């Protein structure tokens, strides 16, 4: 008798029994389509390490092994054992629960969300994990009795999501913007405005009952009080701030219109049994606040204000007699000995006393090539070590180091005010004076002819001439423009930057990392006869002995070469290297160095970029070329810009690229070997000549110039990664679209000016009633909403209809 055996199959994803074996994917069984979908997402994004971790944890659980003890500990997170640092990072902590938020730049898709939200399945000490995808933040709640903060970070790192923790805590910096007060004011204005309109409907239709008319008027007045006192409070603050500076902005006539409408309406309700203007008043405040919310609710997940602290680690490894210890950077002092590992930033100026320094100063100077430093050399803060760990002695505190000197410049202490006067501010000044003058003249006229109408005429002019239409079209037009530009991957700090961009007539570019790409440099062989495999091994064996950046690139280029015996290696700084490789004399370096002073073949089309020449046994063979790698679409972009703007180039690199850049930049418009302070000074000099400057850069060395410029645009290959303080962040892939973006900003200003002209026509119609002193609440209730709706349509449709051409 045969016995049938029923095999039990478990779901590969969740571990539950599979009742039906028909759901298969990549030779794996799943209990449902949901589990199969999640697995396929993880598989497509190379995140299946989750299953390896889960299986390992399950095995450890069955065998009684504590997985936290088994997890590899590295010295990378030693600083998270320091109680001061832990206290700084934790948002809340007691004996049973702790809360922390980390910025995780590698979050990029739905599978990342799923994996991070299920961390509790990997470690029960995690109680909850919540993900903010836009801000790339992970909000964690864990049990301090089961996990330390360091173990939480190591857990995230082990599944491929290492948090980015800097001296200037990015997460706290990003949590500053809060729009709740604005939403509260907006909600109150909307509630009161809606109810006032309901109470006013009988009057609109001529059905008002005299017995209820006065009661409804009192109720409307009471509903209008919180709108004026709370919802419109921002206009009181704006006007007061402006008047303290001796200026008049566009909020002043708006505030006058609000106050006059409120007090005149209150007078009519209380003393002459009128209806007042509370429906128009509250509706105006509501629409104005809608415009503000629409304008401000943009890219709060991006950080536009950063200084050098944003680039520094939270702690550094200090060497003491008792051993290594993690110390907060703020506590680092002169005389401390510290260890800086591969790809770590040097937090303070120090003397190198152990190890081979290969320092990348691209953030500080803009120079793209790392510099080789021997023990005894002075290393400056902001440099990044590339290679082995080095040890140095701090000679200046963090606050006194070279990197921080740039932030002592006045450009970093100036306020948010721009040199460019906005259209709204210019209109506000003259519009206010005109309206007040007109209202005064009208009141004087009626005072001499019919004194009873003088006050009515004065207040009516202030109510009807309120520039609410412009105040609505301005934020809605710029808000729509801001959103449309963001779809092209240009993220603006605020909507006013659109107006400032439209006003700029000069564009200043950084070269390294802005016009050129950040991808690894290509190496092009230029030989009359290609090198044989043996000759490539000869060259590779020689260049492996040098720490020079070009030698390192050649080593990477010649990865297929075999190592050979070398004798008599010599490196002559500034010239090249030579040695006997397998008894062959090999020279690599400058053309005169390798060719013994004899004429060598010209570089021809390889004259641009950097060249490294080769001779074998005194015979010149050719050269390796490291061409400048410019971003795609650069030709068309610069050709278009130079027809509308003056172009300048500032670079921390040498001037080898000058000939090829001369096509777009005049000889006196290019400055090479530029230090950060020099870049800032050039921008200041251009501004003193009356130019309105837009600066485009990518590195910390551009931060001063970006801050000083009328518009500073930080270019980045990843908008969430660190960028210098700026007015805008532009993804590098969208740099060719810059001319089209500038044309779009100028179109936006034309839309605003057109809407202002239309609003003047509405004001002219309204003033025809106001000048006679017979402005009725019904006229105000009709005219003001219609004019406001027209401005919204012009601003919204105009900015959305316009195509953003490249």
NUFI-105763 format. One line per field, with one value per residue (C-alpha): x, y, z. Coordinates in steps of 0.5 Angstrom, whole numbers, plus 2048, in hexadecimal, padded with zeros to 3 digits. Layout:
# NUFI-105763
u = [X,...]
v = [Y,...]
w = [Z,...]
//
This chain:
# NUFI-105763
u = [800,803,803,802,806,804,809,808,80B,80C,80C,813,811,80C,80E,806,804,802,7FB,7FC,803,801,803,80B,810,817,816,814,80D,808,802,7FF,800,802,808,80A,809,80D,813,813,814,819,81D,81C,820,825,822,822,827,821,81F,826,826,81F,821,828,824,81F,824,828,821,820,827,827,82C,82B,82B,82E,834,835,834,83B,83D,842,845,841,83C,840,83E,837,839,83A,835,835,834,82F,82B,82C,829,823,81C,819,81C,81A,81B,816,816,81B,819,81E,81E,823,824,825,827,827,81F,81D,817,811,815,81A,813,811,818,819,812,813,819,815,816,81D,81E,818,81C,819,812,810,813,810,812,812,813,814,819,81C,81B,81A,817,818,816,81A,81B,821,821,822,826,82B,82B,831,82E,828,82D,831,82A,828,82F,82F,829,82C,829,82E,82C,830,831,835,837,832,82C,828,822,821,823,81D,818,818,813,80C,806,801,800,7FE,7FA,7F6,7F5,7F3,7EE,7EB,7EA,7E7,7E2,7E0,7E0,7DB,7D6,7D6,7D4,7CF,7CC,7CD,7C9,7C2,7C5,7C8,7C1,7BD,7B9,7BC,7B7,7B8,7B8,7BE,7C2,7C5,7C6,7C9,7CE,7D0,7D2,7D6,7D9,7DB,7DD,7E2,7E5,7EA,7EB,7EE,7F2,7F4,7F4,7F6,7FC,801,800,800,807,809,807,80A,811,811,810,815,81A,817,814,80D,80B,805,802,801,7FB,7F8,7F8,7F5,7EF,7EE,7EE,7EA,7E5,7E4,7E3,7DF,7DA,7DA,7D8,7D2,7D0,7D0,7CD,7CA,7C7,7CB,7CE,7D5,7DB,7DD,7DB,7E0,7E5,7E5,7E5,7EB,7EF,7EE,7F0,7F6,7F8,7F7,7FC,801,800,800,807,80A,808,80E,814,815,818,81E,823,826,829,830,837,83D,83A,835,83B,83F,83E,83B,841,848,84D,852,858,85A,85E,859,857,852,84C,846,846,840,844,842,846,84C,852,859,85E,859,85C,856,855,852,850,84F,849,849,849,84F,84B,851,857,85D,864,864,869,867,865,865,860,85C,858,852,851,84B,846,84B,84F,84B,851,84F,856,858,85E,863,866,86C,86C,86E,869,864,85D,857,850,84B,850,84E,853,853,856,859,858,85C,85E,85F,860,85A,85E,858,851,84B,848,84F,851,852,84B,847,84A,846,840,843,841,83C,838,836,834,82F,828,823,822,824,827,822,81B,815,80F,80B,80F,810,808,807,80B,808,801,800,802,7FD,7F7,7F8,7F9,7F3,7EF,7F1,7EF,7E8,7E7,7E9,7E4,7DE,7E0,7DF,7D8,7D5,7D8,7D4,7D7,7DE,7E0,7DC,7E0,7E7,7E6,7E2,7E9,7ED,7E9,7E8,7EF,7F2,7F7,7F4,7F4,7FC,7FD,7F9,7FC,803,803,7FF,803,80A,807,805,80C,80F,80C,80D,814,815,812,818,81C,81E,81C,81B,81C,816,812,815,81B,817,817,81E,820,81C,820,827,82C,832,833,83A,83C,840,844,846,83F,83B,83D,841,83E,83F,840,847,84C,84C,853,855,85B,85E,864,866,866,862,866,867,864,86C,86D,866,869,86F,86C,867,86C,870,86A,867,86D,86B,865,864,85D,85F,863,85D,858,85D,85D,856,856,85B,858,859,861,865,86A,871,878,87A,880,883,87C,87D,877,879,873,870,874,872,875,87A,87D,880,87A,87C,883,87F,880,879,877,870,86F,86F,871,878,879,878,87B,882,881,880,87A,874,86E,869,862,85E,856,859,85B,855,855,85B,860,866,86B,86F,876,879,880,881,87C,876,870,86A,865,85F,85A,855,850,84C,845,840,838,834,830,835,837,82F,82E,834,833,82C,82E,833,82E,82A,82F,836,83A,840,844,847,84B,850,853,859,858,859,852,852,853,84D,848,84A,845,840,844,848,84F,84E,848,84B,84F,853,857,851,851,84A,84B,84D,846,842,846,845,83E,83E,842,83D,837,83B,83B,833,833,82D,831,82F,834,834,839,839,83E,83F,845,83F,83B,83D,83C,835,833,836,832,82B,829,82E,82C,82F,830,830,82F,82B,826,826,82D,831,831,834,82F,82C,825,824,826,827,828,82E,82A,825,82B,82A,823,825,824,81D,81C,81E,81A,814,816,815,80F,80C,80E,80A,804,804,805,7FF,7FB,7FC,7FA,7F3,7F3,7F3,7ED,7E9,7EC,7E9,7E2,7E2,7E5,7DF,7DA,7DF,7E0,7D9,7D9,7D3,7D7,7D2,7D4,7D1,7D5,7DC,7D9,7D9,7DE,7E4,7E3,7E2,7E9,7EC,7E9,7EC,7F3,7F3,7F1,7F6,7FC,7FA,7F8,7FE,804,801,800,807,80B,812,816,81D]
v = [800,807,80D,814,819,820,825,82B,831,838,83F,842,849,848,841,83F,838,838,835,835,834,838,83F,83E,843,842,83B,83D,83C,841,841,847,84C,851,84D,84C,853,856,851,853,85A,858,854,859,85E,859,859,852,852,853,84C,84A,84E,84B,844,845,848,843,83D,841,842,83A,839,83E,843,84A,84D,854,851,84D,854,856,85D,862,868,86C,86D,86E,875,873,870,877,879,880,87E,879,87F,884,87F,87C,880,87C,877,873,86C,869,86D,871,875,877,87A,878,87B,875,878,871,870,870,86C,868,862,866,869,861,85F,865,864,85D,85E,85B,854,855,857,857,85D,861,863,867,86A,870,872,879,878,87F,881,87A,87A,874,875,86F,86D,868,865,867,861,85D,861,867,86D,86A,863,867,86A,864,860,865,865,85D,85D,863,869,86D,873,87A,87D,884,889,88D,888,888,885,88B,890,88D,88D,895,897,897,899,897,89E,8A0,89A,89C,8A4,8A1,89C,8A2,8A7,8A1,89F,8A7,8A9,8A3,8A4,8AC,8AA,8A6,8AB,8B0,8AC,8AF,8B6,8B4,8B2,8B7,8B3,8B5,8B6,8BD,8B9,8B4,8B9,8BD,8B6,8B3,8B9,8B9,8B1,8B3,8B8,8B3,8AE,8B3,8B5,8AF,8AF,8B6,8B5,8AE,8AC,8B3,8B4,8B2,8B9,8BD,8B9,8BB,8C2,8C3,8C0,8C4,8CB,8CA,8C9,8CF,8CC,8CB,8C4,8C2,8BF,8C6,8C8,8C1,8C2,8C9,8C6,8C0,8C5,8CA,8C5,8C2,8C9,8CB,8C5,8C5,8CC,8CB,8C5,8C8,8CF,8CF,8C8,8C6,8C0,8C2,8BF,8B8,8B3,8B7,8B8,8B1,8AE,8B2,8B0,8A9,8A9,8AD,8A8,8A2,8A6,8A6,89F,89D,8A0,89E,897,894,891,891,88B,88E,892,898,89B,897,899,895,891,88E,88A,888,882,882,87F,87D,878,87B,877,877,873,86E,86D,870,874,877,87F,884,888,88E,88C,88B,88F,891,88C,886,880,87E,878,879,873,873,878,87B,883,886,88A,88F,891,88C,88A,883,87F,878,875,877,87C,87D,883,885,88C,88D,88F,895,897,894,890,88A,886,883,886,881,883,880,880,887,88A,88F,88C,891,890,88E,889,882,87C,877,871,86E,871,877,87A,881,886,88C,893,897,896,895,89C,89F,89A,89C,89A,89E,8A4,8A5,8A5,8AB,8AF,8B4,8B1,8AB,8B0,8B4,8B3,8B0,8B7,8B7,8BD,8BC,8C0,8BB,8BE,8BD,8C1,8C7,8C7,8C7,8CD,8D1,8CE,8D0,8D7,8D8,8D4,8D9,8DF,8DD,8DC,8E2,8E6,8E3,8E4,8EB,8EC,8E9,8ED,8F4,8F1,8EC,8EB,8E5,8E1,8E3,8DD,8D8,8DA,8DA,8D3,8D1,8D2,8CF,8C9,8C8,8CA,8C5,8C1,8BA,8B8,8B9,8B6,8B0,8AF,8B0,8AA,8A6,8A7,8A6,8A0,89D,89F,89C,895,895,896,891,88C,88E,88C,894,894,89C,89E,8A2,8A5,8AC,8A8,8A8,8B0,8B0,8AB,8AF,8B6,8B3,8B5,8B1,8AA,8A7,8A0,89C,897,890,88C,892,892,88B,885,881,87B,877,87A,876,874,874,871,875,871,870,868,866,863,85C,858,858,85F,861,85C,860,867,864,861,868,86D,868,86B,872,875,87B,87B,87A,874,871,872,86F,869,869,869,864,85E,859,85A,855,857,857,858,85F,862,869,86D,874,87A,881,885,88A,885,87E,877,872,86B,865,860,859,85C,861,869,86C,873,876,87D,884,884,887,882,87C,87E,881,888,886,888,883,882,887,886,888,887,885,88C,88C,889,886,882,87D,87B,874,872,86B,86B,872,871,875,871,876,878,877,87C,87E,882,887,884,88A,888,886,88C,891,894,896,899,89D,8A0,8A1,8A5,8A9,8AD,8AF,8AF,8B1,8AB,8AA,8A4,8A3,89D,89A,896,898,89B,895,895,89D,89C,897,89C,8A2,8A0,8A3,8A7,8AD,8AD,8B2,8AE,8A8,8A8,8A1,89F,8A2,8A2,8A2,8AA,8AC,8A9,8AD,8B3,8B2,8B2,8B8,8BC,8BA,8BD,8C3,8C4,8C4,8BD,8B8,8B1,8AA,8A5,89E,899,893,892,895,89A,89D,89F,8A6,8A8,8A4,8A8,8AF,8AE,8B1,8AA,8A4,89D,897,891,88A,883,882,887,884,883,889,890,896,89C,89E,8A1,89B,894,892,88A,88A,886,88C,891,891,894,89A,89F,89D,89E,8A5,8A6,8A3,8A8,8AE,8AC,8AB,8B2,8B4,8B0,8B4,8BB,8B9,8B7,8BE,8C1,8BD,8BF,8C6,8C6,8C3,8C8,8CD,8CA,8CA,8D1,8D4,8D1,8D3,8DA,8DC,8DA,8D4,8CE,8C9,8C2,8BE,8C2,8C0,8B9,8B8,8BC,8BA,8B2,8B3,8B7,8B2,8AC,8AF,8B0,8A9,8A6,8AB,8A9,8A1,8A0,8A5,8A1,89A,89B,89E,898,898,897,895]
w = [800,7FE,803,800,803,803,803,807,804,807,804,802,805,80B,80D,80D,80B,803,802,7FB,7F7,7F1,7F3,7F1,7EF,7ED,7F0,7F6,7F9,7FC,800,7FD,7F7,7FC,7FF,7F8,7F6,7FC,7FA,7F3,7F5,7FA,7F4,7EF,7F4,7F6,7FD,7FE,804,808,808,809,810,811,810,814,81A,81A,81A,820,824,823,826,82B,828,82A,823,826,828,822,81E,81C,81F,81C,81E,819,81E,825,826,827,82E,830,835,833,82B,82D,831,82B,826,82A,82A,830,834,83B,83E,839,833,82E,828,823,81C,816,810,80B,804,801,801,7FA,7F9,7FC,7FD,802,806,806,809,80E,811,812,816,81C,819,819,820,825,829,823,825,81F,819,815,80E,80B,804,802,807,807,80F,813,81A,81E,825,829,830,833,837,831,82C,82D,828,825,824,820,81C,81A,819,814,811,810,80C,807,80A,80E,811,80F,816,816,81B,818,819,813,815,81A,815,811,816,817,812,815,811,816,819,812,811,817,815,80E,811,816,810,80C,811,813,80C,80A,810,80E,807,809,80E,808,803,805,804,7FD,7FB,7FE,803,809,80F,813,819,817,813,819,81D,817,816,81E,81D,816,81A,820,81B,817,81D,81E,817,817,81E,81D,815,813,818,813,810,816,817,810,810,817,815,80E,812,817,811,80E,808,805,802,7FF,805,808,803,804,80C,80B,807,80C,812,80E,80C,813,816,811,811,819,819,814,818,81E,81D,816,816,810,80D,80D,809,80D,807,803,808,80B,804,802,808,806,7FF,801,806,801,7FC,802,804,7FC,7FB,802,801,7FD,7FE,806,805,802,806,803,809,80B,80D,80E,814,810,80D,813,817,81E,821,820,822,827,829,830,835,837,830,82A,82C,829,82A,828,823,827,82D,828,82B,828,82A,829,825,820,81B,814,810,809,806,80D,80D,811,817,819,816,818,817,814,818,815,80F,808,806,800,801,7FD,7FE,7F9,7FE,800,7FA,7F4,7F2,7EF,7F0,7F7,7FA,7FD,804,808,80F,812,80D,80F,80D,80D,810,80A,807,806,807,801,803,809,810,812,819,81A,820,820,820,820,823,81E,81E,81D,817,810,80D,812,810,80A,80E,812,80C,80C,806,80B,810,80C,80C,807,804,7FD,7F9,7F4,7F5,7F4,7F0,7F5,7FA,7F4,7F3,7FA,7FC,7F6,7F6,7FE,7FD,7F7,7FA,801,7FD,7F8,7FF,802,7FC,7FB,802,802,7FC,7FF,806,802,7FE,802,809,80B,805,806,80B,807,801,804,807,800,7FC,801,801,7FA,7F8,7FC,7F8,7FA,7F2,7F2,7F8,7F6,7EF,7F2,7F6,7F2,7EB,7EF,7F3,7EC,7E9,7EF,7EE,7E7,7E8,7ED,7E8,7E4,7EA,7EC,7F3,7F5,7FD,7FC,7F6,7F6,7F4,7ED,7ED,7EF,7E9,7E4,7E6,7E5,7DF,7E1,7E2,7E6,7E5,7EA,7E5,7E9,7EB,7E7,7E0,7E1,7E3,7EA,7E7,7E7,7E2,7DB,7D9,7D1,7CE,7C9,7C6,7BE,7C0,7C5,7CC,7CC,7D2,7D5,7D4,7D8,7DD,7DD,7DE,7E3,7E7,7E7,7E9,7EE,7F2,7F2,7F6,7F1,7EF,7E8,7EA,7EE,7E8,7E3,7E8,7E8,7E0,7DF,7E4,7DF,7DF,7E3,7E9,7E7,7EB,7EC,7EE,7EE,7EF,7EF,7EF,7ED,7F0,7EA,7E5,7E5,7E7,7E5,7E7,7E4,7E3,7E1,7DF,7DA,7DC,7DC,7DD,7DE,7DF,7DB,7D3,7D5,7DA,7D7,7D0,7D3,7D0,7C9,7C5,7C6,7C2,7C3,7C7,7C1,7C3,7CA,7CC,7D0,7D7,7DA,7D7,7DA,7D5,7D4,7D2,7D2,7D2,7D0,7CA,7CA,7C9,7CA,7D0,7D4,7D4,7DA,7D6,7D9,7DA,7D9,7DA,7D5,7D1,7D3,7CC,7CB,7D2,7D2,7CB,7CD,7D3,7D0,7CC,7D2,7D8,7D9,7DB,7E0,7E2,7E9,7EA,7EF,7EA,7E6,7DF,7DA,7D8,7D6,7CE,7CE,7D3,7CF,7CA,7CF,7D4,7D2,7D4,7DA,7DC,7DE,7E5,7E7,7ED,7F1,7F9,7FC,7FE,7F7,7F4,7F9,7F8,7F0,7F1,7F6,7F0,7EB,7F0,7F1,7E9,7E9,7E7,7EA,7EB,7EB,7ED,7EC,7F0,7F3,7F9,7FF,7FC,7F8,7FF,800,7F9,7F9,7FF,7FC,7F5,7F4,7F2,7F5,7F1,7F4,7EF,7F1,7EF,7F5,7F7,7FE,7FF,802,7FE,800,803,7FD,7FA,7F5,7F4,7ED,7EB,7E7,7E1,7E1,7E0,7D8,7D9,7DD,7D7,7D6,7DE,7DE,7D8,7DC,7E2,7DD,7DB,7E2,7E3,7DD,7DF,7E6,7E3,7DE,7E4,7E8,7E1,7E2,7E9,7E8,7E3,7E8,7ED,7E8,7E8,7EF,7F0,7EC,7F2,7F7,7F5,7F5,7FD,7FB,7FB,7FE,801,7FB,7F6,7FA,7FB,7F4,7F1,7F6,7F5,7EE,7ED,7F2,7EE,7E7,7EA,7EC,7E5,7E2,7E7,7E7,7DF,7DD,7E1,7DF,7D8,7D6,7D4,7D7,7D1,7D1]
//
